[in-house]
Amino acid sequence: MKIKKEILNSNDFQYHFKRDIYYNKLSKKIFSTEIIQDNTEDWLVDKIQERNNTGSWQIYFNDGCTLEMKNELISELDRSC
């Protein structure tokens, strides 16, 4: 996980302790710690580098993310500095 954290940090992802996620407001991507642990470093790099043309947040969780949870996350991250 140490190398994966370095990958995330070098790509300006921040850790959200309460939610146990890594997020980047500029690329609008959210990764759960669980999905990071369950996938390879190459997978993580591919997803980070994958272009987000949607204009909305891309959320990567193992078990998906309910609409309610997605809305909470987005609202919380959009409000924070």
mmCIF file of the N, C-alpha and C atoms, coordinates in Angstrom:
data_MODEL
# 
_entry.id   MODEL 
# 
loop_
_atom_site.group_PDB 
_atom_site.id 
_atom_site.type_symbol 
_atom_site.label_atom_id 
_atom_site.label_alt_id 
_atom_site.label_comp_id 
_atom_site.label_asym_id 
_atom_site.label_entity_id 
_atom_site.label_seq_id 
_atom_site.pdbx_PDB_ins_code 
_atom_site.Cartn_x 
_atom_site.Cartn_y 
_atom_site.Cartn_z 
_atom_site.occupancy 
_atom_site.B_iso_or_equiv 
_atom_site.pdbx_formal_charge 
_atom_site.auth_seq_id 
_atom_site.auth_comp_id 
_atom_site.auth_asym_id 
_atom_site.auth_atom_id 
_atom_site.pdbx_PDB_model_num 
ATOM 1   N N  . MET A 1 1  ? 0.832   -1.199 0.000   1.00 0.00 ? 1  MET A N  1 
ATOM 2   C CA . MET A 1 1  ? 0.000   0.000  0.000   1.00 0.00 ? 1  MET A CA 1 
ATOM 3   C C  . MET A 1 1  ? 0.873   1.258  0.000   1.00 0.00 ? 1  MET A C  1 
ATOM 4   N N  . LYS A 1 2  ? 2.112   1.138  0.466   1.00 0.00 ? 2  LYS A N  1 
ATOM 5   C CA . LYS A 1 2  ? 2.994   2.305  0.532   1.00 0.00 ? 2  LYS A CA 1 
ATOM 6   C C  . LYS A 1 2  ? 3.222   2.909  -0.856  1.00 0.00 ? 2  LYS A C  1 
ATOM 7   N N  . ILE A 1 3  ? 3.492   2.075  -1.839  1.00 0.00 ? 3  ILE A N  1 
ATOM 8   C CA . ILE A 1 3  ? 3.726   2.572  -3.195  1.00 0.00 ? 3  ILE A CA 1 
ATOM 9   C C  . ILE A 1 3  ? 2.451   3.194  -3.756  1.00 0.00 ? 3  ILE A C  1 
ATOM 10  N N  . LYS A 1 4  ? 1.314   2.589  -3.471  1.00 0.00 ? 4  LYS A N  1 
ATOM 11  C CA . LYS A 1 4  ? 0.038   3.132  -3.946  1.00 0.00 ? 4  LYS A CA 1 
ATOM 12  C C  . LYS A 1 4  ? -0.230  4.504  -3.327  1.00 0.00 ? 4  LYS A C  1 
ATOM 13  N N  . LYS A 1 5  ? 0.113   4.670  -2.064  1.00 0.00 ? 5  LYS A N  1 
ATOM 14  C CA . LYS A 1 5  ? -0.048  5.981  -1.416  1.00 0.00 ? 5  LYS A CA 1 
ATOM 15  C C  . LYS A 1 5  ? 0.852   7.015  -2.081  1.00 0.00 ? 5  LYS A C  1 
ATOM 16  N N  . GLU A 1 6  ? 2.053   6.601  -2.438  1.00 0.00 ? 6  GLU A N  1 
ATOM 17  C CA . GLU A 1 6  ? 2.967   7.507  -3.131  1.00 0.00 ? 6  GLU A CA 1 
ATOM 18  C C  . GLU A 1 6  ? 2.410   7.898  -4.496  1.00 0.00 ? 6  GLU A C  1 
ATOM 19  N N  . ILE A 1 7  ? 1.803   6.938  -5.189  1.00 0.00 ? 7  ILE A N  1 
ATOM 20  C CA . ILE A 1 7  ? 1.173   7.218  -6.487  1.00 0.00 ? 7  ILE A CA 1 
ATOM 21  C C  . ILE A 1 7  ? 0.059   8.242  -6.299  1.00 0.00 ? 7  ILE A C  1 
ATOM 22  N N  . LEU A 1 8  ? -0.779  8.017  -5.308  1.00 0.00 ? 8  LEU A N  1 
ATOM 23  C CA . LEU A 1 8  ? -1.890  8.938  -5.042  1.00 0.00 ? 8  LEU A CA 1 
ATOM 24  C C  . LEU A 1 8  ? -1.376  10.323 -4.661  1.00 0.00 ? 8  LEU A C  1 
ATOM 25  N N  . ASN A 1 9  ? -0.422  10.374 -3.763  1.00 0.00 ? 9  ASN A N  1 
ATOM 26  C CA . ASN A 1 9  ? 0.128   11.662 -3.321  1.00 0.00 ? 9  ASN A CA 1 
ATOM 27  C C  . ASN A 1 9  ? 0.788   12.419 -4.468  1.00 0.00 ? 9  ASN A C  1 
ATOM 28  N N  . SER A 1 10 ? 1.504   11.711 -5.317  1.00 0.00 ? 10 SER A N  1 
ATOM 29  C CA . SER A 1 10 ? 2.189   12.378 -6.433  1.00 0.00 ? 10 SER A CA 1 
ATOM 30  C C  . SER A 1 10 ? 1.206   12.880 -7.490  1.00 0.00 ? 10 SER A C  1 
ATOM 31  N N  . ASN A 1 11 ? -0.041  12.407 -7.419  1.00 0.00 ? 11 ASN A N  1 
ATOM 32  C CA . ASN A 1 11 ? -1.084  12.863 -8.335  1.00 0.00 ? 11 ASN A CA 1 
ATOM 33  C C  . ASN A 1 11 ? -2.100  13.758 -7.627  1.00 0.00 ? 11 ASN A C  1 
ATOM 34  N N  . ASP A 1 12 ? -1.670  14.338 -6.522  1.00 0.00 ? 12 ASP A N  1 
ATOM 35  C CA . ASP A 1 12 ? -2.455  15.338 -5.781  1.00 0.00 ? 12 ASP A CA 1 
ATOM 36  C C  . ASP A 1 12 ? -3.762  14.817 -5.189  1.00 0.00 ? 12 ASP A C  1 
ATOM 37  N N  . PHE A 1 13 ? -3.802  13.540 -4.847  1.00 0.00 ? 13 PHE A N  1 
ATOM 38  C CA . PHE A 1 13 ? -4.966  13.007 -4.143  1.00 0.00 ? 13 PHE A CA 1 
ATOM 39  C C  . PHE A 1 13 ? -4.791  13.262 -2.656  1.00 0.00 ? 13 PHE A C  1 
ATOM 40  N N  . GLN A 1 14 ? -5.888  13.562 -2.008  1.00 0.00 ? 14 GLN A N  1 
ATOM 41  C CA . GLN A 1 14 ? -5.893  13.806 -0.573  1.00 0.00 ? 14 GLN A CA 1 
ATOM 42  C C  . GLN A 1 14 ? -6.676  12.692 0.107   1.00 0.00 ? 14 GLN A C  1 
ATOM 43  N N  . TYR A 1 15 ? -6.270  12.393 1.328   1.00 0.00 ? 15 TYR A N  1 
ATOM 44  C CA . TYR A 1 15 ? -6.962  11.360 2.097   1.00 0.00 ? 15 TYR A CA 1 
ATOM 45  C C  . TYR A 1 15 ? -8.033  12.008 2.961   1.00 0.00 ? 15 TYR A C  1 
ATOM 46  N N  . HIS A 1 16 ? -9.216  11.434 2.944   1.00 0.00 ? 16 HIS A N  1 
ATOM 47  C CA . HIS A 1 16 ? -10.336 11.892 3.780   1.00 0.00 ? 16 HIS A CA 1 
ATOM 48  C C  . HIS A 1 16 ? -10.494 10.846 4.884   1.00 0.00 ? 16 HIS A C  1 
ATOM 49  N N  . PHE A 1 17 ? -10.027 11.194 6.077   1.00 0.00 ? 17 PHE A N  1 
ATOM 50  C CA . PHE A 1 17 ? -9.973  10.238 7.182   1.00 0.00 ? 17 PHE A CA 1 
ATOM 51  C C  . PHE A 1 17 ? -11.354 9.705  7.552   1.00 0.00 ? 17 PHE A C  1 
ATOM 52  N N  . LYS A 1 18 ? -12.320 10.581 7.667   1.00 0.00 ? 18 LYS A N  1 
ATOM 53  C CA . LYS A 1 18 ? -13.665 10.178 8.097   1.00 0.00 ? 18 LYS A CA 1 
ATOM 54  C C  . LYS A 1 18 ? -14.310 9.206  7.104   1.00 0.00 ? 18 LYS A C  1 
ATOM 55  N N  . ARG A 1 19 ? -14.112 9.454  5.825   1.00 0.00 ? 19 ARG A N  1 
ATOM 56  C CA . ARG A 1 19 ? -14.742 8.639  4.776   1.00 0.00 ? 19 ARG A CA 1 
ATOM 57  C C  . ARG A 1 19 ? -13.861 7.487  4.296   1.00 0.00 ? 19 ARG A C  1 
ATOM 58  N N  . ASP A 1 20 ? -12.588 7.492  4.676   1.00 0.00 ? 20 ASP A N  1 
ATOM 59  C CA . ASP A 1 20 ? -11.631 6.472  4.252   1.00 0.00 ? 20 ASP A CA 1 
ATOM 60  C C  . ASP A 1 20 ? -11.548 6.394  2.725   1.00 0.00 ? 20 ASP A C  1 
ATOM 61  N N  . ILE A 1 21 ? -11.375 7.568  2.117   1.00 0.00 ? 21 ILE A N  1 
ATOM 62  C CA . ILE A 1 21 ? -11.268 7.671  0.664   1.00 0.00 ? 21 ILE A CA 1 
ATOM 63  C C  . ILE A 1 21 ? -10.092 8.565  0.304   1.00 0.00 ? 21 ILE A C  1 
ATOM 64  N N  . TYR A 1 22 ? -9.655  8.444  -0.927  1.00 0.00 ? 22 TYR A N  1 
ATOM 65  C CA . TYR A 1 22 ? -8.709  9.378  -1.518  1.00 0.00 ? 22 TYR A CA 1 
ATOM 66  C C  . TYR A 1 22 ? -9.452  10.116 -2.612  1.00 0.00 ? 22 TYR A C  1 
ATOM 67  N N  . TYR A 1 23 ? -9.245  11.424 -2.697  1.00 0.00 ? 23 TYR A N  1 
ATOM 68  C CA . TYR A 1 23 ? -9.965  12.205 -3.700  1.00 0.00 ? 23 TYR A CA 1 
ATOM 69  C C  . TYR A 1 23 ? -9.068  13.281 -4.294  1.00 0.00 ? 23 TYR A C  1 
ATOM 70  N N  . ASN A 1 24 ? -9.410  13.683 -5.507  1.00 0.00 ? 24 ASN A N  1 
ATOM 71  C CA . ASN A 1 24 ? -8.734  14.767 -6.194  1.00 0.00 ? 24 ASN A CA 1 
ATOM 72  C C  . ASN A 1 24 ? -9.812  15.649 -6.800  1.00 0.00 ? 24 ASN A C  1 
ATOM 73  N N  . LYS A 1 25 ? -9.896  16.875 -6.323  1.00 0.00 ? 25 LYS A N  1 
ATOM 74  C CA . LYS A 1 25 ? -10.944 17.792 -6.790  1.00 0.00 ? 25 LYS A CA 1 
ATOM 75  C C  . LYS A 1 25 ? -10.736 18.225 -8.235  1.00 0.00 ? 25 LYS A C  1 
ATOM 76  N N  . LEU A 1 26 ? -9.499  18.338 -8.658  1.00 0.00 ? 26 LEU A N  1 
ATOM 77  C CA . LEU A 1 26 ? -9.223  18.781 -10.019 1.00 0.00 ? 26 LEU A CA 1 
ATOM 78  C C  . LEU A 1 26 ? -9.664  17.730 -11.047 1.00 0.00 ? 26 LEU A C  1 
ATOM 79  N N  . SER A 1 27 ? -9.298  16.484 -10.816 1.00 0.00 ? 27 SER A N  1 
ATOM 80  C CA . SER A 1 27 ? -9.685  15.417 -11.751 1.00 0.00 ? 27 SER A CA 1 
ATOM 81  C C  . SER A 1 27 ? -11.071 14.858 -11.446 1.00 0.00 ? 27 SER A C  1 
ATOM 82  N N  . LYS A 1 28 ? -11.624 15.239 -10.285 1.00 0.00 ? 28 LYS A N  1 
ATOM 83  C CA . LYS A 1 28 ? -12.942 14.777 -9.833  1.00 0.00 ? 28 LYS A CA 1 
ATOM 84  C C  . LYS A 1 28 ? -13.007 13.249 -9.778  1.00 0.00 ? 28 LYS A C  1 
ATOM 85  N N  . LYS A 1 29 ? -12.061 12.682 -9.028  1.00 0.00 ? 29 LYS A N  1 
ATOM 86  C CA . LYS A 1 29 ? -12.021 11.230 -8.844  1.00 0.00 ? 29 LYS A CA 1 
ATOM 87  C C  . LYS A 1 29 ? -11.952 10.903 -7.364  1.00 0.00 ? 29 LYS A C  1 
ATOM 88  N N  . ILE A 1 30 ? -12.674 9.846  -7.005  1.00 0.00 ? 30 ILE A N  1 
ATOM 89  C CA . ILE A 1 30 ? -12.708 9.366  -5.627  1.00 0.00 ? 30 ILE A CA 1 
ATOM 90  C C  . ILE A 1 30 ? -12.430 7.867  -5.646  1.00 0.00 ? 30 ILE A C  1 
ATOM 91  N N  . PHE A 1 31 ? -11.496 7.424  -4.802  1.00 0.00 ? 31 PHE A N  1 
ATOM 92  C CA . PHE A 1 31 ? -11.176 6.006  -4.656  1.00 0.00 ? 31 PHE A CA 1 
ATOM 93  C C  . PHE A 1 31 ? -11.361 5.601  -3.201  1.00 0.00 ? 31 PHE A C  1 
ATOM 94  N N  . SER A 1 32 ? -12.077 4.511  -2.976  1.00 0.00 ? 32 SER A N  1 
ATOM 95  C CA . SER A 1 32 ? -12.144 3.973  -1.619  1.00 0.00 ? 32 SER A CA 1 
ATOM 96  C C  . SER A 1 32 ? -10.812 3.295  -1.310  1.00 0.00 ? 32 SER A C  1 
ATOM 97  N N  . THR A 1 33 ? -10.441 3.285  -0.049  1.00 0.00 ? 33 THR A N  1 
ATOM 98  C CA . THR A 1 33 ? -9.215  2.607  0.355   1.00 0.00 ? 33 THR A CA 1 
ATOM 99  C C  . THR A 1 33 ? -9.296  1.127  0.011   1.00 0.00 ? 33 THR A C  1 
ATOM 100 N N  . GLU A 1 34 ? -10.475 0.570  0.146   1.00 0.00 ? 34 GLU A N  1 
ATOM 101 C CA . GLU A 1 34 ? -10.676 -0.850 -0.141  1.00 0.00 ? 34 GLU A CA 1 
ATOM 102 C C  . GLU A 1 34 ? -10.358 -1.185 -1.603  1.00 0.00 ? 34 GLU A C  1 
ATOM 103 N N  . ILE A 1 35 ? -10.844 -0.388 -2.531  1.00 0.00 ? 35 ILE A N  1 
ATOM 104 C CA . ILE A 1 35 ? -10.589 -0.685 -3.948  1.00 0.00 ? 35 ILE A CA 1 
ATOM 105 C C  . ILE A 1 35 ? -9.116  -0.479 -4.297  1.00 0.00 ? 35 ILE A C  1 
ATOM 106 N N  . ILE A 1 36 ? -8.474  0.454  -3.633  1.00 0.00 ? 36 ILE A N  1 
ATOM 107 C CA . ILE A 1 36 ? -7.044  0.674  -3.845  1.00 0.00 ? 36 ILE A CA 1 
ATOM 108 C C  . ILE A 1 36 ? -6.266  -0.558 -3.395  1.00 0.00 ? 36 ILE A C  1 
ATOM 109 N N  . GLN A 1 37 ? -6.625  -1.089 -2.242  1.00 0.00 ? 37 GLN A N  1 
ATOM 110 C CA . GLN A 1 37 ? -5.941  -2.266 -1.709  1.00 0.00 ? 37 GLN A CA 1 
ATOM 111 C C  . GLN A 1 37 ? -6.182  -3.509 -2.557  1.00 0.00 ? 37 GLN A C  1 
ATOM 112 N N  . ASP A 1 38 ? -7.374  -3.611 -3.142  1.00 0.00 ? 38 ASP A N  1 
ATOM 113 C CA . ASP A 1 38 ? -7.758  -4.818 -3.875  1.00 0.00 ? 38 ASP A CA 1 
ATOM 114 C C  . ASP A 1 38 ? -7.290  -4.848 -5.324  1.00 0.00 ? 38 ASP A C  1 
ATOM 115 N N  . ASN A 1 39 ? -6.705  -3.772 -5.807  1.00 0.00 ? 39 ASN A N  1 
ATOM 116 C CA . ASN A 1 39 ? -6.252  -3.715 -7.192  1.00 0.00 ? 39 ASN A CA 1 
ATOM 117 C C  . ASN A 1 39 ? -4.758  -3.430 -7.259  1.00 0.00 ? 39 ASN A C  1 
ATOM 118 N N  . THR A 1 40 ? -4.200  -3.635 -8.440  1.00 0.00 ? 40 THR A N  1 
ATOM 119 C CA . THR A 1 40 ? -2.759  -3.470 -8.627  1.00 0.00 ? 40 THR A CA 1 
ATOM 120 C C  . THR A 1 40 ? -2.374  -1.998 -8.758  1.00 0.00 ? 40 THR A C  1 
ATOM 121 N N  . GLU A 1 41 ? -1.099  -1.756 -8.635  1.00 0.00 ? 41 GLU A N  1 
ATOM 122 C CA . GLU A 1 41 ? -0.573  -0.405 -8.841  1.00 0.00 ? 41 GLU A CA 1 
ATOM 123 C C  . GLU A 1 41 ? -0.838  0.045  -10.275 1.00 0.00 ? 41 GLU A C  1 
ATOM 124 N N  . ASP A 1 42 ? -0.677  -0.870 -11.230 1.00 0.00 ? 42 ASP A N  1 
ATOM 125 C CA . ASP A 1 42 ? -0.937  -0.531 -12.635 1.00 0.00 ? 42 ASP A CA 1 
ATOM 126 C C  . ASP A 1 42 ? -2.392  -0.128 -12.849 1.00 0.00 ? 42 ASP A C  1 
ATOM 127 N N  . TRP A 1 43 ? -3.313  -0.841 -12.215 1.00 0.00 ? 43 TRP A N  1 
ATOM 128 C CA . TRP A 1 43 ? -4.737  -0.494 -12.319 1.00 0.00 ? 43 TRP A CA 1 
ATOM 129 C C  . TRP A 1 43 ? -4.960  0.920  -11.789 1.00 0.00 ? 43 TRP A C  1 
ATOM 130 N N  . LEU A 1 44 ? -4.368  1.212  -10.638 1.00 0.00 ? 44 LEU A N  1 
ATOM 131 C CA . LEU A 1 44 ? -4.533  2.527  -10.022 1.00 0.00 ? 44 LEU A CA 1 
ATOM 132 C C  . LEU A 1 44 ? -3.998  3.632  -10.933 1.00 0.00 ? 44 LEU A C  1 
ATOM 133 N N  . VAL A 1 45 ? -2.817  3.437  -11.471 1.00 0.00 ? 45 VAL A N  1 
ATOM 134 C CA . VAL A 1 45 ? -2.228  4.426  -12.376 1.00 0.00 ? 45 VAL A CA 1 
ATOM 135 C C  . VAL A 1 45 ? -3.122  4.615  -13.601 1.00 0.00 ? 45 VAL A C  1 
ATOM 136 N N  . ASP A 1 46 ? -3.619  3.510  -14.160 1.00 0.00 ? 46 ASP A N  1 
ATOM 137 C CA . ASP A 1 46 ? -4.513  3.599  -15.329 1.00 0.00 ? 46 ASP A CA 1 
ATOM 138 C C  . ASP A 1 46 ? -5.757  4.416  -15.017 1.00 0.00 ? 46 ASP A C  1 
ATOM 139 N N  . LYS A 1 47 ? -6.368  4.172  -13.862 1.00 0.00 ? 47 LYS A N  1 
ATOM 140 C CA . LYS A 1 47 ? -7.592  4.895  -13.494 1.00 0.00 ? 47 LYS A CA 1 
ATOM 141 C C  . LYS A 1 47 ? -7.311  6.365  -13.204 1.00 0.00 ? 47 LYS A C  1 
ATOM 142 N N  . ILE A 1 48 ? -6.176  6.646  -12.604 1.00 0.00 ? 48 ILE A N  1 
ATOM 143 C CA . ILE A 1 48 ? -5.805  8.038  -12.338 1.00 0.00 ? 48 ILE A CA 1 
ATOM 144 C C  . ILE A 1 48 ? -5.573  8.780  -13.653 1.00 0.00 ? 48 ILE A C  1 
ATOM 145 N N  . GLN A 1 49 ? -4.909  8.123  -14.591 1.00 0.00 ? 49 GLN A N  1 
ATOM 146 C CA . GLN A 1 49 ? -4.573  8.768  -15.861 1.00 0.00 ? 49 GLN A CA 1 
ATOM 147 C C  . GLN A 1 49 ? -5.738  8.790  -16.845 1.00 0.00 ? 49 GLN A C  1 
ATOM 148 N N  . GLU A 1 50 ? -6.736  7.956  -16.606 1.00 0.00 ? 50 GLU A N  1 
ATOM 149 C CA . GLU A 1 50 ? -7.902  7.906  -17.486 1.00 0.00 ? 50 GLU A CA 1 
ATOM 150 C C  . GLU A 1 50 ? -8.581  9.275  -17.516 1.00 0.00 ? 50 GLU A C  1 
ATOM 151 N N  . ARG A 1 51 ? -8.837  9.767  -18.691 1.00 0.00 ? 51 ARG A N  1 
ATOM 152 C CA . ARG A 1 51 ? -9.431  11.101 -18.840 1.00 0.00 ? 51 ARG A CA 1 
ATOM 153 C C  . ARG A 1 51 ? -10.883 11.099 -18.361 1.00 0.00 ? 51 ARG A C  1 
ATOM 154 N N  . ASN A 1 52 ? -11.233 12.105 -17.586 1.00 0.00 ? 52 ASN A N  1 
ATOM 155 C CA . ASN A 1 52 ? -12.605 12.272 -17.106 1.00 0.00 ? 52 ASN A CA 1 
ATOM 156 C C  . ASN A 1 52 ? -13.263 13.375 -17.931 1.00 0.00 ? 52 ASN A C  1 
ATOM 157 N N  . ASN A 1 53 ? -14.015 12.962 -18.930 1.00 0.00 ? 53 ASN A N  1 
ATOM 158 C CA . ASN A 1 53 ? -14.684 13.923 -19.808 1.00 0.00 ? 53 ASN A CA 1 
ATOM 159 C C  . ASN A 1 53 ? -16.120 14.193 -19.388 1.00 0.00 ? 53 ASN A C  1 
ATOM 160 N N  . THR A 1 54 ? -16.539 13.625 -18.271 1.00 0.00 ? 54 THR A N  1 
ATOM 161 C CA . THR A 1 54 ? -17.944 13.710 -17.873 1.00 0.00 ? 54 THR A CA 1 
ATOM 162 C C  . THR A 1 54 ? -18.300 15.037 -17.220 1.00 0.00 ? 54 THR A C  1 
ATOM 163 N N  . GLY A 1 55 ? -17.321 15.680 -16.612 1.00 0.00 ? 55 GLY A N  1 
ATOM 164 C CA . GLY A 1 55 ? -17.613 16.897 -15.866 1.00 0.00 ? 55 GLY A CA 1 
ATOM 165 C C  . GLY A 1 55 ? -18.159 16.613 -14.477 1.00 0.00 ? 55 GLY A C  1 
ATOM 166 N N  . SER A 1 56 ? -18.418 15.349 -14.183 1.00 0.00 ? 56 SER A N  1 
ATOM 167 C CA . SER A 1 56 ? -18.893 14.977 -12.850 1.00 0.00 ? 56 SER A CA 1 
ATOM 168 C C  . SER A 1 56 ? -17.869 14.040 -12.201 1.00 0.00 ? 56 SER A C  1 
ATOM 169 N N  . TRP A 1 57 ? -18.092 13.762 -10.933 1.00 0.00 ? 57 TRP A N  1 
ATOM 170 C CA . TRP A 1 57 ? -17.165 12.923 -10.179 1.00 0.00 ? 57 TRP A CA 1 
ATOM 171 C C  . TRP A 1 57 ? -17.200 11.479 -10.674 1.00 0.00 ? 57 TRP A C  1 
ATOM 172 N N  . GLN A 1 58 ? -16.015 10.862 -10.747 1.00 0.00 ? 58 GLN A N  1 
ATOM 173 C CA . GLN A 1 58 ? -15.898 9.431  -10.999 1.00 0.00 ? 58 GLN A CA 1 
ATOM 174 C C  . GLN A 1 58 ? -15.565 8.793  -9.657  1.00 0.00 ? 58 GLN A C  1 
ATOM 175 N N  . ILE A 1 59 ? -16.369 7.822  -9.273  1.00 0.00 ? 59 ILE A N  1 
ATOM 176 C CA . ILE A 1 59 ? -16.231 7.214  -7.953  1.00 0.00 ? 59 ILE A CA 1 
ATOM 177 C C  . ILE A 1 59 ? -15.934 5.729  -8.117  1.00 0.00 ? 59 ILE A C  1 
ATOM 178 N N  . TYR A 1 60 ? -14.850 5.285  -7.481  1.00 0.00 ? 60 TYR A N  1 
ATOM 179 C CA . TYR A 1 60 ? -14.411 3.898  -7.571  1.00 0.00 ? 60 TYR A CA 1 
ATOM 180 C C  . TYR A 1 60 ? -14.519 3.240  -6.197  1.00 0.00 ? 60 TYR A C  1 
ATOM 181 N N  . PHE A 1 61 ? -15.483 2.363  -6.060  1.00 0.00 ? 61 PHE A N  1 
ATOM 182 C CA . PHE A 1 61 ? -15.696 1.578  -4.848  1.00 0.00 ? 61 PHE A CA 1 
ATOM 183 C C  . PHE A 1 61 ? -15.858 0.118  -5.264  1.00 0.00 ? 61 PHE A C  1 
ATOM 184 N N  . ASN A 1 62 ? -15.489 -0.812 -4.395  1.00 0.00 ? 62 ASN A N  1 
ATOM 185 C CA . ASN A 1 62 ? -15.672 -2.231 -4.706  1.00 0.00 ? 62 ASN A CA 1 
ATOM 186 C C  . ASN A 1 62 ? -17.132 -2.604 -4.861  1.00 0.00 ? 62 ASN A C  1 
ATOM 187 N N  . ASP A 1 63 ? -17.950 -2.163 -3.944  1.00 0.00 ? 63 ASP A N  1 
ATOM 188 C CA . ASP A 1 63 ? -19.358 -2.553 -3.934  1.00 0.00 ? 63 ASP A CA 1 
ATOM 189 C C  . ASP A 1 63 ? -20.252 -1.486 -4.536  1.00 0.00 ? 63 ASP A C  1 
ATOM 190 N N  . GLY A 1 64 ? -19.685 -0.613 -5.312  1.00 0.00 ? 64 GLY A N  1 
ATOM 191 C CA . GLY A 1 64 ? -20.477 0.470  -5.869  1.00 0.00 ? 64 GLY A CA 1 
ATOM 192 C C  . GLY A 1 64 ? -20.728 1.534  -4.815  1.00 0.00 ? 64 GLY A C  1 
ATOM 193 N N  . CYS A 1 65 ? -21.481 2.496  -5.196  1.00 0.00 ? 65 CYS A N  1 
ATOM 194 C CA . CYS A 1 65 ? -21.756 3.619  -4.317  1.00 0.00 ? 65 CYS A CA 1 
ATOM 195 C C  . CYS A 1 65 ? -23.214 3.993  -4.529  1.00 0.00 ? 65 CYS A C  1 
ATOM 196 N N  . THR A 1 66 ? -23.994 3.968  -3.467  1.00 0.00 ? 66 THR A N  1 
ATOM 197 C CA . THR A 1 66 ? -25.408 4.314  -3.608  1.00 0.00 ? 66 THR A CA 1 
ATOM 198 C C  . THR A 1 66 ? -25.536 5.771  -4.033  1.00 0.00 ? 66 THR A C  1 
ATOM 199 N N  . LEU A 1 67 ? -26.646 6.094  -4.636  1.00 0.00 ? 67 LEU A N  1 
ATOM 200 C CA . LEU A 1 67 ? -26.888 7.468  -5.072  1.00 0.00 ? 67 LEU A CA 1 
ATOM 201 C C  . LEU A 1 67 ? -26.842 8.429  -3.888  1.00 0.00 ? 67 LEU A C  1 
ATOM 202 N N  . GLU A 1 68 ? -27.404 8.002  -2.769  1.00 0.00 ? 68 GLU A N  1 
ATOM 203 C CA . GLU A 1 68 ? -27.392 8.840  -1.563  1.00 0.00 ? 68 GLU A CA 1 
ATOM 204 C C  . GLU A 1 68 ? -25.963 9.094  -1.090  1.00 0.00 ? 68 GLU A C  1 
ATOM 205 N N  . MET A 1 69 ? -25.151 8.036  -1.057  1.00 0.00 ? 69 MET A N  1 
ATOM 206 C CA . MET A 1 69 ? -23.763 8.171  -0.621  1.00 0.00 ? 69 MET A CA 1 
ATOM 207 C C  . MET A 1 69 ? -22.981 9.052  -1.603  1.00 0.00 ? 69 MET A C  1 
ATOM 208 N N  . LYS A 1 70 ? -23.217 8.844  -2.891  1.00 0.00 ? 70 LYS A N  1 
ATOM 209 C CA . LYS A 1 70 ? -22.550 9.647  -3.912  1.00 0.00 ? 70 LYS A CA 1 
ATOM 210 C C  . LYS A 1 70 ? -22.882 11.124 -3.727  1.00 0.00 ? 70 LYS A C  1 
ATOM 211 N N  . ASN A 1 71 ? -24.145 11.425 -3.529  1.00 0.00 ? 71 ASN A N  1 
ATOM 212 C CA . ASN A 1 71 ? -24.565 12.815 -3.339  1.00 0.00 ? 71 ASN A CA 1 
ATOM 213 C C  . ASN A 1 71 ? -23.958 13.428 -2.087  1.00 0.00 ? 71 ASN A C  1 
ATOM 214 N N  . GLU A 1 72 ? -23.873 12.650 -1.002  1.00 0.00 ? 72 GLU A N  1 
ATOM 215 C CA . GLU A 1 72 ? -23.246 13.129 0.239   1.00 0.00 ? 72 GLU A CA 1 
ATOM 216 C C  . GLU A 1 72 ? -21.774 13.451 0.017   1.00 0.00 ? 72 GLU A C  1 
ATOM 217 N N  . LEU A 1 73 ? -21.060 12.518 -0.621  1.00 0.00 ? 73 LEU A N  1 
ATOM 218 C CA . LEU A 1 73 ? -19.633 12.710 -0.878  1.00 0.00 ? 73 LEU A CA 1 
ATOM 219 C C  . LEU A 1 73 ? -19.387 13.954 -1.723  1.00 0.00 ? 73 LEU A C  1 
ATOM 220 N N  . ILE A 1 74 ? -20.121 14.056 -2.812  1.00 0.00 ? 74 ILE A N  1 
ATOM 221 C CA . ILE A 1 74 ? -19.930 15.177 -3.725  1.00 0.00 ? 74 ILE A CA 1 
ATOM 222 C C  . ILE A 1 74 ? -20.250 16.496 -3.035  1.00 0.00 ? 74 ILE A C  1 
ATOM 223 N N  . SER A 1 75 ? -21.342 16.533 -2.305  1.00 0.00 ? 75 SER A N  1 
ATOM 224 C CA . SER A 1 75 ? -21.726 17.748 -1.590  1.00 0.00 ? 75 SER A CA 1 
ATOM 225 C C  . SER A 1 75 ? -20.658 18.143 -0.579  1.00 0.00 ? 75 SER A C  1 
ATOM 226 N N  . GLU A 1 76 ? -20.174 17.167 0.166   1.00 0.00 ? 76 GLU A N  1 
ATOM 227 C CA . GLU A 1 76 ? -19.154 17.428 1.180   1.00 0.00 ? 76 GLU A CA 1 
ATOM 228 C C  . GLU A 1 76 ? -17.854 17.921 0.548   1.00 0.00 ? 76 GLU A C  1 
ATOM 229 N N  . LEU A 1 77 ? -17.421 17.281 -0.519  1.00 0.00 ? 77 LEU A N  1 
ATOM 230 C CA . LEU A 1 77 ? -16.167 17.674 -1.157  1.00 0.00 ? 77 LEU A CA 1 
ATOM 231 C C  . LEU A 1 77 ? -16.288 19.018 -1.866  1.00 0.00 ? 77 LEU A C  1 
ATOM 232 N N  . ASP A 1 78 ? -17.432 19.280 -2.451  1.00 0.00 ? 78 ASP A N  1 
ATOM 233 C CA . ASP A 1 78 ? -17.630 20.567 -3.124  1.00 0.00 ? 78 ASP A CA 1 
ATOM 234 C C  . ASP A 1 78 ? -17.662 21.731 -2.132  1.00 0.00 ? 78 ASP A C  1 
ATOM 235 N N  . ARG A 1 79 ? -18.101 21.467 -0.897  1.00 0.00 ? 79 ARG A N  1 
ATOM 236 C CA . ARG A 1 79 ? -18.150 22.515 0.138   1.00 0.00 ? 79 ARG A CA 1 
ATOM 237 C C  . ARG A 1 79 ? -16.789 22.780 0.757   1.00 0.00 ? 79 ARG A C  1 
ATOM 238 N N  . SER A 1 80 ? -15.956 21.756 0.829   1.00 0.00 ? 80 SER A N  1 
ATOM 239 C CA . SER A 1 80 ? -14.670 21.903 1.516   1.00 0.00 ? 80 SER A CA 1 
ATOM 240 C C  . SER A 1 80 ? -13.689 22.713 0.677   1.00 0.00 ? 80 SER A C  1 
ATOM 241 N N  . CYS A 1 81 ? -12.721 23.282 1.371   1.00 0.00 ? 81 CYS A N  1 
ATOM 242 C CA . CYS A 1 81 ? -11.717 24.123 0.689   1.00 0.00 ? 81 CYS A CA 1 
ATOM 243 C C  . CYS A 1 81 ? -10.668 23.291 0.020   1.00 0.00 ? 81 CYS A C  1 
# 
